[in-house]
Amino acid sequence: MKRSIYIRLLLHLTIAVILITCLVGALVYRYTTAMLKEEVIGANNELLLQTSKIVNQSLGEVQQIATTLALNSDVQKSVWLPWNLEEEYRFLKNTGALFDERINSSNYVHSIYLYSSVNRKLISSSGITDMADFSYRSVLDRFVEGPNSSSWLAASMLTTGGDRDNVISFLITVPFNSVEKKGVLLINLKEDVLYNAVVNTNNRKLGNVAVLNSNGEVLSYKDKSMLLEQFKQADIKRISEHKEGYFVETIGGKKMFVSFLSSSFNNWIYITLNPHGELFKRSNEVIRITLLISVISLAAGMLLMVVVSRRHYQPVRNMVQALISYMEKPLPKAKYGDEFGFIRESIDRLHHENEEFKTRFRGQELILKDHLLLNLLSGKTADEDEMIGQLNYYHLNLEPHGFLVMAMRVHLNGPMLRSSDEQVRNLIHFQIRTICEDAIGLYGKGAYISRFHKHDVIILNTGHWDSANPAIDKAKELAFRIKNEVTSTLEGVVVTFGIGGNYELITEIPLSYNEATEALLHERIAGIGSILSIHDLDVNRANRNQFIAYRQQVDKLVGDLKSGHLDKVKETKDSIINQLEHDGHFGLSYKNMILLHLLNALVTVRVELAISGEETVEQVNRWHHEFAKLQNLEEITLWLDRILTSIAGDIEHRRDNKNAEVIAKLAAYIRDHYREPLGLQLLADMAYMNSQYLSKLFKEMTGSTFIDYLTETRFREACRLLKETDRNINDIAEATGFGQKQNLIRTFKKMTGLTPTEYRNGEVLDRLESLNTNE
């Protein structure tokens, strides 16, 4: 076999040495330049951040002073009351003294003014000034006419000595957020003191640091002549878009390196200006050093090239000999042209001979991959490093950090889909998996697990997502995309998503999965096809008054239920369910809490009605078990209707039994105390009932009215006394509760048509006749 590969290898090495030398030189130059740039950017960013902190601290101090002053009673009097120096001078004097105290206690405050629109004057630590004489009047007028309740401005202020001081002013309405702006509190900062504080704190000669407002006007800079000048508008637009960064710009005919930072406190801009040539002059030295290294490397490479070629060819020769020794039949010479061709053809033959083994190996590898994913979800993981190693070994599309889990429940609503045809169902799940994997590919990296604990599960990598966009929002966007794709592609198929929290470590994947399944439990409240996240369960909390209002409705429902008003009970129940369905103030966990509160209230009523404790416990457990299986609010409504109807029937039955018991006791009391003066109101008080309701209930239970029953009892006793004793009519009337003789006679006439004497005589004659007959 000819050494054809050796010649090509020598040529390739020559080209490689040249290319590598040039590439290394270019990379060294680029790396050094980038390192210098990063050093400059890092120093400038640190400088700007420190400057921003100092300025924001000073501005925050001023805002705190303004807040304290605006709440002061003397300051508010100065705004609302007329300034009559002869009648009421104290609050003006206190206000001026208060301003003087605040100026002396702060290193940055230049002056404080309070403007009153009622008096068209200003008061400061130095006295009262008319609006017409105020040197800062134009700024004050713009603020009063503008819509804002507070504002930061900068200007040059005329002093009493005729000089001008550069100040940064804070204006705020008094009272706070007043639309009419009856008063304005104006606090001026010393621009020079603030700038010197920045310089001293950073412990270096800044010189090139400038503070701009959001419109690009220079507020603070070493060159005071540039204050309030407009920065280049195109540069301001670039700064406002990126908030933080750098760019190169020609300023004043000189190429400058500009670093900038926008403050979130008040949108002020902090920039540094450095001459570009001075910053990167060391790059030219790097170019010369790189060229020298490249020439030396090229010479050394050419010298070593022949030696490397010879040594590199030896393994190729050894491999050819080894392959020949393993082959039973030699390869036809026409199939290869050089050593590499021979090696390739030999490996192809070995590949075909071992295809079956490789197929079995791939199958085992897929099973191991699925097993690894299942272990990640179930928490059966080893230490983190070992799991990361397994991810890399099996080439799973997952990075080692940043995870979020989505649990998906599939609903098959069509008649064909609900059939037991396993092949159809498997095809549907395969299509859903294909849709999910395609969607995951559009959003980054992730893995799909089918039918894990009756859910399809998606593990997403979130580490590469934009930090400005929360991971939970991206996950919802992905879920919405999958849901729409499944609905439009598969008729009658609806999916519900539960989304867990975002975690950093791979060992925390089970936490996110458990949260996703917990969120999925609230599907029955949110409805099939919802996208639920564990974050949403606590984000939208309702206030305490709204929660109490729901509990009051539940209490009203229980009260109506105990009173036997089933129609009102169902109306209140429907109102609660309707409010929960459309109430956006409550999170899903709070809605579930209200439903459980309603369920527990009904359980309490059922326990109060219970006769057998064991039977009640079994029924209560059955209610909780049935309630947990309900899938949506419609099923919950129907189930509650059935439970409410059952409880109402139990209450009605117990009320009937209780009423019968009460009437029986009252009837016994009448029979025992008929001799006493009894009245319906007395019995009503004894039974804690309304007299009219008791009269109606007594009639229903006994078939007689209270008066008829009492009269009948007394009449029977009078008849017995007339038959069995010789007592006179007056004594019998007194003993039976009739009181007077006339009442007894009237009752006997009504009941028998006879007087008591006639009744007694008739009974005597009947006894005599009975005796004669017996004799």
Secondary structure, 3 states (H helix, E strand, C coil): CCCHHHHHHHHHHHHHHHHHHHHHHHHHHHHHHHHHHHHHHHHHHHHHHHHHHHHHHHHHHHHHHHHHHHHCHHHHHHHHCCCCCCCCCHHHHHHHHHHHHHHHHCCCEEEEEEEECCCCEEEECCEEEEHHHCCCHHHHHHHHHCCCCEEEEEEEEECCCCCEEEEEEEEEEECCCCCCCCEEEEEEEEHHHHHHHHHHHHCCCCCCEEEECCCCEEEECCCHHHCCCECCHHHHHHHHHHCEEEEEEEECCEEEEEEEEECCCCCCEEEEEEEHHHHCCHHHHHHHHHHHHHHHHHHHHHHHHHHHHHHHHHHHHHHHHHHHHHCCCCCCHHHCCCHHHHHHHHHHHHHHHCHHHHHHHHHHHHHHHHHHHHHHHHCCCCCHHHHHHHHHHHCCCCCCCCEEEEEEEEEECCCCCCCCCHHHHHHHHHHHHHHHHHHHHHHCCEEEEEEECCEEEEEEECCCCCCCCCHHHHHHHHHHHHHHHHHHHCCCEEEEEEEEEEECCHHHHHHHHHHHHHHHCCHHHHCCCCEEECCHHHHCCCCHHHHHHHHHHHHHHHHHHHHCCHHHHHHHHHHHHHHHHHCCCCCHHHHHHHHHHHHHHHHHHHHHCCCCHHHHHHHHHHHHHHHHHCCCHHHHHHHHHHHHHHHHHHHHHHHHHHHHHHHHHHHHHHHHCCCCCCCHHHHHHHHCCCHHHHHHHHHHHHCCCHHHHHHHHHHHHHHHHHHHCCCCHHHHHHHCCCCCHHHHHHHHHHHHCCCHHHHHHHHHHHHHHHHHHHC
